[in-house]
Amino acid sequence: MSAAEEHFLDARLMKRLPPQRDSNTFELNVHLRAGPGITVLFGSSGAGKTLTLNCLAGFTRPDEGRILVRDEIYFDAAARVHVPPQRRRCGYMFQDHALFPHMTVRENLSFAASVARSENNRPLHRHRRVNELLELFELSDLASRTPARLSGGQRQRAALARVLLGEPRLLLLDEPTRGLDARLRSAFYDVLQKTRERLDIPAVLVTHDLEECFELADFVCLIEGGRMLQAGSRESVFAKPASLEVARMLGMYNILPAEITTLDPGQNTSRLAVFDGFLEGPYFPAHLIGDRGSLCVREYEMKVSASKPGPATNAVAVRPVKTTPVAAGIRIEFDGEFCATVSESDWQAMRGSERLWVEVPRAAVHFIG
């Protein structure tokens, strides 16, 4: 993220919540930066994701910290600045959509337009904006319906349209596809991506769904226990988890014991001893020969075969111990507690083999010491 993008949203937040009957003391302590794309806060339930959104929106007042949106201070504990929610121009899309049940779609949008703190809020402009968003989100034919007469996907589109009528400087979305089936989720992703392309504002989206994170994120912030474990572009975070805690949290990696046997910065290569063989990978800076740690590789990067690949192939031989049918084919569990998935036809060709060859692309090899 460039220095210019960092100033779209820069928030340092600390908030302590006292213990409740069913929970211990919780402390949120994060530094969140976001550019004009979609930044996804990913983590388990109770990690502090929604609390972060509420602090940004002004619904919750942090104990310490500072919130800066496009060089405008929304909150500064030291300076005793706390801009109230209605003046922050944050578009907040709640899990339950929060549409007024007694109003039609058009009335919901018109009301949002009437209270918007925009520079041009004359009646004619508001009417044009409402019609524009009804058309953009394919709601024109549904404008006279109340929320109760809309499907889940239609309510989502209406809720997002209403949020955008406020011409927000910051878009906040709290698990917007919760409770929707795969088809409706996909439709909403398309709508949100089109919205992202039209707006030059940061959007912060909360989810604990890894597929949703893959689908929508430009940047990813991994949160657990009120702390930011790792943040960066989607590609960098998922390709190179910063710790075993992150790798386990994402749930998409095979984690294997490994030892560095060769390091060659000139050739940008390394070699790891894994099980009874060796795997080559890129050069690992800040490590030494003899360092022991873990090889982290995404399961879908692994290729399995019954016969030994060519001499230039990056592969090790491992004993299969269990197979399970899954939607993508056959999931093979190997000695050493790691897995790979193959098609049913490929499994039939290698079935009965005492040892199988597992190939890992060099670029997919990631070492955590």
C-alpha positions as a printed NumPy array, in Angstrom:
array([[  0.   ,   0.   ,   0.   ],
       [  1.478,   3.351,  -0.996],
       [  1.951,   6.227,   1.411],
       [ -0.857,   8.139,  -0.293],
       [ -3.298,   5.295,   0.211],
       [ -2.44 ,   4.971,   3.885],
       [ -4.044,   8.349,   4.571],
       [ -7.491,   7.239,   3.381],
       [ -7.983,   5.522,   6.734],
       [ -5.496,   5.333,   9.576],
       [ -6.911,   4.136,  12.887],
       [ -5.135,   3.213,  16.111],
       [ -7.706,   1.731,  18.452],
       [ -7.55 ,   0.536,  22.026],
       [-10.722,  -0.474,  23.847],
       [-11.073,  -2.501,  27.032],
       [-14.32 ,  -4.322,  27.778],
       [-14.97 ,  -5.46 ,  31.364],
       [-15.662,  -9.135,  32.077],
       [-19.227, -10.387,  31.646],
       [-20.955, -13.426,  33.111],
       [-19.976, -15.53 ,  30.098],
       [-16.692, -13.848,  29.079],
       [-13.4  , -12.573,  30.435],
       [-11.952,  -9.073,  30.089],
       [-11.389,  -8.24 ,  26.426],
       [ -8.939,  -5.708,  25.022],
       [ -8.892,  -4.482,  21.434],
       [ -5.508,  -3.082,  20.398],
       [ -5.111,  -2.685,  16.633],
       [ -3.615,  -0.334,  14.056],
       [ -5.732,  -0.427,  10.896],
       [ -4.786,   1.215,   7.62 ],
       [ -6.925,   1.048,   4.489],
       [ -6.732,   2.399,   0.953],
       [ -9.532,   2.893,  -1.585],
       [-10.165,  -0.831,  -2.088],
       [-11.851,  -3.439,   0.098],
       [-10.022,  -4.236,   3.326],
       [-11.289,  -7.419,   4.957],
       [-11.081,  -7.962,   8.698],
       [-10.838, -11.738,   8.978],
       [-11.017, -13.7  ,  12.19 ],
       [-13.117, -15.961,  14.35 ],
       [-16.203, -14.888,  16.281],
       [-15.239, -12.711,  19.229],
       [-11.929, -11.638,  17.685],
       [-12.818,  -7.929,  17.805],
       [-13.868,  -7.354,  14.187],
       [-17.295,  -5.797,  14.784],
       [-15.935,  -3.838,  17.741],
       [-13.401,  -2.316,  15.34 ],
       [-16.19 ,  -1.295,  12.935],
       [-18.194,   0.252,  15.78 ],
       [-15.202,   2.299,  16.866],
       [-14.715,   3.567,  13.308],
       [-18.416,   4.448,  12.994],
       [-18.478,   6.247,  16.35 ],
       [-20.943,   3.875,  18.034],
       [-18.219,   2.802,  20.465],
       [-15.713,   5.259,  21.906],
       [-12.158,   3.861,  22.208],
       [-10.248,   4.339,  25.436],
       [ -7.121,   5.378,  23.562],
       [ -6.056,   6.031,  19.99 ],
       [ -6.808,   8.123,  16.934],
       [ -8.983,   7.756,  13.813],
       [ -8.036,   9.694,  10.693],
       [-10.142,   9.536,   7.493],
       [ -8.79 ,  11.506,   4.526],
       [ -6.89 ,  13.843,   6.868],
       [-10.021,  14.509,   8.944],
       [ -9.842,  13.527,  12.61 ],
       [-12.837,  11.453,  13.722],
       [-11.374,  10.544,  17.097],
       [ -8.326,  11.542,  19.116],
       [ -8.194,  10.462,  22.748],
       [ -5.271,  12.74 ,  23.623],
       [ -6.956,  15.807,  22.112],
       [-10.388,  14.774,  23.444],
       [-11.932,  14.765,  19.956],
       [-14.897,  12.478,  19.317],
       [-16.954,  13.252,  16.226],
       [-20.476,  11.799,  16.724],
       [-21.66 ,   9.038,  14.35 ],
       [-24.112,  11.247,  12.441],
       [-21.302,  13.593,  11.414],
       [-18.756,  10.981,  10.324],
       [-20.337,  10.117,   6.949],
       [-19.661,   6.431,   7.497],
       [-21.898,   4.154,   5.454],
       [-22.584,   1.203,   7.783],
       [-24.255,  -1.932,   6.386],
       [-25.472,  -4.041,   9.301],
       [-25.995,  -7.811,   9.346],
       [-29.783,  -7.375,   9.526],
       [-29.743,  -4.677,   6.774],
       [-31.623,  -2.237,   9.126],
       [-34.18 ,  -1.142,   6.513],
       [-37.273,   0.611,   7.865],
       [-39.97 ,  -2.102,   7.717],
       [-42.881,   0.332,   7.259],
       [-41.28 ,   2.081,   4.272],
       [-41.034,   0.978,   0.659],
       [-37.658,   0.599,  -1.   ],
       [-37.987,   4.039,  -2.599],
       [-39.048,   5.584,   0.707],
       [-36.088,   4.011,   2.492],
       [-33.73 ,   5.47 ,  -0.111],
       [-35.47 ,   8.858,  -0.164],
       [-35.242,   9.16 ,   3.599],
       [-31.509,   8.344,   3.5  ],
       [-31.022,  10.975,   0.799],
       [-32.939,  13.612,   2.792],
       [-30.694,  13.3  ,   5.853],
       [-27.419,  12.907,   3.95 ],
       [-24.703,  15.417,   4.805],
       [-23.696,  16.039,   1.181],
       [-22.673,  19.286,  -0.46 ],
       [-25.508,  19.093,  -2.996],
       [-28.665,  17.936,  -1.25 ],
       [-31.37 ,  19.822,  -3.123],
       [-34.64 ,  17.905,  -3.765],
       [-34.018,  17.503,  -7.509],
       [-30.533,  16.121,  -6.905],
       [-31.864,  13.729,  -4.253],
       [-34.588,  12.467,  -6.625],
       [-32.04 ,  11.834,  -9.383],
       [-29.689,  10.026,  -6.999],
       [-32.475,   7.765,  -5.747],
       [-33.502,   6.841,  -9.301],
       [-29.874,   6.305, -10.299],
       [-29.242,   3.858,  -7.456],
       [-32.558,   2.048,  -7.961],
       [-31.479,   1.401, -11.527],
       [-27.86 ,   0.572, -10.652],
       [-28.894,  -2.08 ,  -8.115],
       [-31.76 ,  -3.42 , -10.27 ],
       [-34.396,  -2.254,  -7.787],
       [-36.566,  -0.072, -10.028],
       [-39.277,  -2.739, -10.403],
       [-39.184,  -3.338,  -6.638],
       [-39.287,   0.306,  -5.53 ],
       [-42.855,   0.112,  -4.217],
       [-42.271,  -2.995,  -2.09 ],
       [-41.61 ,  -3.03 ,   1.638],
       [-38.62 ,  -5.019,   2.979],
       [-40.905,  -7.904,   4.031],
       [-41.766,  -8.474,   0.36 ],
       [-38.124,  -8.679,  -0.756],
       [-35.824, -11.673,  -0.957],
       [-32.634, -11.731,   1.105],
       [-30.532, -10.691,  -1.881],
       [-32.918,  -7.865,  -2.778],
       [-32.835,  -6.551,   0.799],
       [-29.049,  -6.574,   0.616],
       [-29.01 ,  -4.506,  -2.547],
       [-31.536,  -2.059,  -1.074],
       [-29.485,  -1.725,   2.116],
       [-26.284,  -1.026,   0.175],
       [-28.048,   1.492,  -2.071],
       [-29.397,   3.289,   0.991],
       [-25.929,   3.432,   2.542],
       [-24.436,   4.925,  -0.623],
       [-27.047,   7.68 ,  -0.771],
       [-25.26 ,   9.278,   2.158],
       [-22.19 ,   9.7  ,  -0.081],
       [-20.002,   8.112,   2.596],
       [-16.308,   8.757,   3.006],
       [-15.907,   5.317,   4.584],
       [-17.951,   2.162,   3.872],
       [-18.331,  -0.381,   6.695],
       [-19.891,  -3.816,   6.132],
       [-20.511,  -6.278,   8.966],
       [-20.787,  -9.824,   7.542],
       [-23.075,  -8.609,   4.723],
       [-23.72 , -12.095,   3.259],
       [-24.486, -13.871,   6.522],
       [-27.4  , -16.298,   6.112],
       [-27.429, -16.175,   2.287],
       [-26.988, -19.201,   0.052],
       [-24.104, -19.504,  -2.412],
       [-26.062, -18.055,  -5.351],
       [-27.14 , -14.932,  -3.464],
       [-23.669, -14.45 ,  -2.011],
       [-22.186, -14.556,  -5.499],
       [-24.716, -12.01 ,  -6.749],
       [-23.908,  -9.663,  -3.876],
       [-20.169, -10.003,  -4.537],
       [-20.78 ,  -8.795,  -8.094],
       [-22.77 ,  -5.806,  -6.834],
       [-20.133,  -4.9  ,  -4.259],
       [-17.294,  -5.161,  -6.783],
       [-19.138,  -2.837,  -9.168],
       [-19.721,  -0.438,  -6.287],
       [-16.03 ,  -0.561,  -5.394],
       [-15.086,   0.366,  -8.964],
       [-17.378,   3.433,  -8.852],
       [-16.194,   4.751,  -5.5  ],
       [-12.84 ,   6.141,  -4.465],
       [-13.312,   5.403,  -0.762],
       [-12.035,   2.746,   1.612],
       [-14.386,  -0.114,   2.437],
       [-13.843,  -2.244,   5.555],
       [-15.661,  -5.578,   5.545],
       [-15.923,  -8.047,   8.421],
       [-16.12 , -11.784,   7.782],
       [-15.077, -15.139,   9.214],
       [-15.667, -16.835,   5.829],
       [-12.359, -17.618,   4.108],
       [-13.956, -17.943,   0.65 ],
       [-15.546, -14.509,   1.032],
       [-12.186, -13.1  ,   2.023],
       [-10.607, -14.577,  -1.129],
       [-13.44 , -13.255,  -3.289],
       [-13.544,  -9.657,  -2.088],
       [-10.338,  -8.593,  -0.359],
       [ -7.779,  -6.238,  -1.83 ],
       [ -6.136,  -6.124,   1.59 ],
       [ -6.489,  -8.523,   4.516],
       [ -6.154,  -7.89 ,   8.24 ],
       [ -6.093, -11.027,  10.358],
       [ -7.469, -10.375,  13.852],
       [ -7.554, -12.749,  16.793],
       [ -8.073, -11.969,  20.467],
       [ -8.209,  -8.221,  19.79 ],
       [ -4.778,  -8.181,  18.124],
       [ -3.698,  -7.79 ,  14.507],
       [ -1.712, -10.919,  13.637],
       [ -0.858,  -9.971,  10.05 ],
       [ -1.923,  -7.382,   7.489],
       [ -1.117,  -6.846,   3.828],
       [ -2.311,  -7.524,   0.32 ],
       [ -4.449, -10.618,  -0.107],
       [ -1.715, -12.317,  -2.134],
       [  1.076, -11.646,   0.367],
       [ -0.925, -12.731,   3.424],
       [ -2.192, -15.978,   1.94 ],
       [  1.079, -16.906,   0.239],
       [  3.291, -16.22 ,   3.269],
       [  1.674, -16.527,   6.711],
       [  3.783, -14.677,   9.254],
       [  3.533, -17.358,  11.942],
       [  2.253, -20.851,  12.632],
       [ -0.637, -19.23 ,  14.521],
       [ -1.678, -17.457,  11.311],
       [ -1.242, -20.586,   9.209],
       [ -3.418, -22.622,  11.571],
       [ -5.987, -19.82 ,  11.793],
       [ -6.434, -19.765,   8.012],
       [ -6.865, -23.542,   7.937],
       [ -5.59 , -23.985,   4.383],
       [ -1.997, -25.098,   4.947],
       [ -0.171, -28.326,   5.445],
       [  2.38 , -27.732,   8.206],
       [  5.34 , -30.121,   8.19 ],
       [  8.54 , -30.288,  10.263],
       [ 11.532, -29.17 ,   8.192],
       [ 15.206, -28.243,   8.481],
       [ 17.191, -25.888,   6.256],
       [ 20.113, -27.726,   4.653],
       [ 21.094, -25.254,   1.911],
       [ 20.85 , -21.483,   1.446],
       [ 22.003, -19.735,  -1.73 ],
       [ 21.051, -16.038,  -1.908],
       [ 22.876, -15.642,  -5.232],
       [ 20.617, -18.209,  -6.906],
       [ 17.591, -17.328,  -4.734],
       [ 17.261, -20.95 ,  -3.664],
       [ 17.171, -23.042,  -0.516],
       [ 16.749, -26.699,   0.344],
       [ 14.696, -28.199,   3.158],
       [ 14.955, -31.667,   4.635],
       [ 11.361, -32.937,   4.854],
       [ 10.637, -36.507,   6.   ],
       [ 13.16 , -38.727,   4.17 ],
       [ 13.697, -36.35 ,   1.26 ],
       [ 14.412, -32.8  ,   0.229],
       [ 12.369, -29.956,  -1.205],
       [ 13.783, -26.86 ,  -2.852],
       [ 12.322, -23.409,  -2.375],
       [ 13.184, -19.72 ,  -2.648],
       [ 15.915, -18.18 ,  -0.512],
       [ 14.811, -17.603,   3.087],
       [ 16.434, -14.405,   4.451],
       [ 17.222, -14.085,   8.17 ],
       [ 17.727, -17.856,   8.472],
       [ 20.777, -20.111,   8.808],
       [ 21.665, -23.587,   7.628],
       [ 20.549, -25.988,  10.329],
       [ 17.531, -23.931,  11.386],
       [ 14.587, -26.122,  12.254],
       [ 11.001, -25.044,  11.809],
       [  7.978, -25.774,   9.657],
       [  7.242, -26.008,   5.967],
       [  3.885, -24.327,   5.222],
       [  2.306, -25.115,   1.88 ],
       [ -1.271, -24.657,   0.725],
       [ -2.992, -27.994,   0.231],
       [ -4.184, -27.206,  -3.282],
       [ -0.578, -26.516,  -4.384],
       [  0.36 , -30.177,  -3.85 ],
       [  0.261, -32.689,  -6.691],
       [  0.164, -36.435,  -5.947],
       [  1.329, -39.28 ,  -8.204],
       [  1.997, -43.009,  -7.843],
       [  5.315, -43.067,  -9.673],
       [  8.447, -41.034,  -9.061],
       [  8.445, -37.829, -11.098],
       [ 11.428, -36.732, -13.16 ],
       [ 14.739, -35.797, -11.503],
       [ 14.026, -32.059, -11.798],
       [ 10.695, -32.383,  -9.965],
       [ 10.347, -31.069,  -6.424],
       [  8.813, -34.093,  -4.667],
       [  9.086, -36.392,  -1.646],
       [  7.729, -39.915,  -1.099],
       [  5.197, -40.328,   1.735],
       [  2.937, -43.147,   2.973],
       [ -0.847, -42.616,   2.663],
       [ -2.785, -43.63 ,   5.791],
       [ -6.419, -42.673,   5.11 ],
       [ -8.733, -41.517,   2.329],
       [-12.041, -39.63 ,   2.531],
       [-14.49 , -38.775,  -0.289],
       [-15.01 , -34.969,  -0.554],
       [-16.771, -32.693,  -3.026],
       [-13.549, -32.117,  -4.995],
       [-12.649, -35.832,  -5.212],
       [-10.646, -37.925,  -2.739],
       [ -8.833, -36.39 ,   0.213],
       [ -5.666, -38.329,   1.102],
       [ -4.19 , -38.12 ,   4.582],
       [ -0.49 , -38.964,   4.754],
       [  1.857, -40.143,   7.455],
       [  3.007, -36.934,   9.105],
       [ -0.486, -35.441,   9.41 ],
       [ -0.892, -33.606,   6.136],
       [ -3.389, -33.918,   3.292],
       [ -3.876, -33.51 ,  -0.435],
       [ -6.921, -33.876,  -2.675],
       [ -6.992, -35.733,  -6.015],
       [ -9.711, -36.61 ,  -8.498],
       [-11.455, -39.968,  -8.16 ],
       [ -9.952, -41.191, -11.439],
       [ -6.427, -40.255, -10.32 ],
       [ -7.005, -42.042,  -7.015],
       [ -8.053, -45.22 ,  -8.776],
       [ -4.742, -45.177, -10.692],
       [ -2.654, -44.875,  -7.5  ],
       [ -4.836, -46.94 ,  -5.168],
       [ -2.921, -49.678,  -3.355],
       [  0.446, -47.923,  -3.529],
       [  2.382, -48.12 ,  -0.265],
       [  4.074, -44.785,  -0.949],
       [  2.983, -41.862,  -3.079],
       [  5.011, -38.983,  -4.442],
       [  3.931, -35.525,  -3.344],
       [  5.135, -32.698,  -5.578],
       [  5.351, -29.095,  -4.328],
       [  6.132, -26.147,  -6.649],
       [  9.283, -24.348,  -5.539],
       [  7.475, -21.001,  -5.363],
       [  4.896, -22.52 ,  -2.967],
       [  7.512, -23.558,  -0.39 ],
       [  7.324, -21.282,   2.687],
       [  9.45 , -21.81 ,   5.806],
       [  8.541, -20.557,   9.275],
       [ 11.332, -20.821,  11.852]])
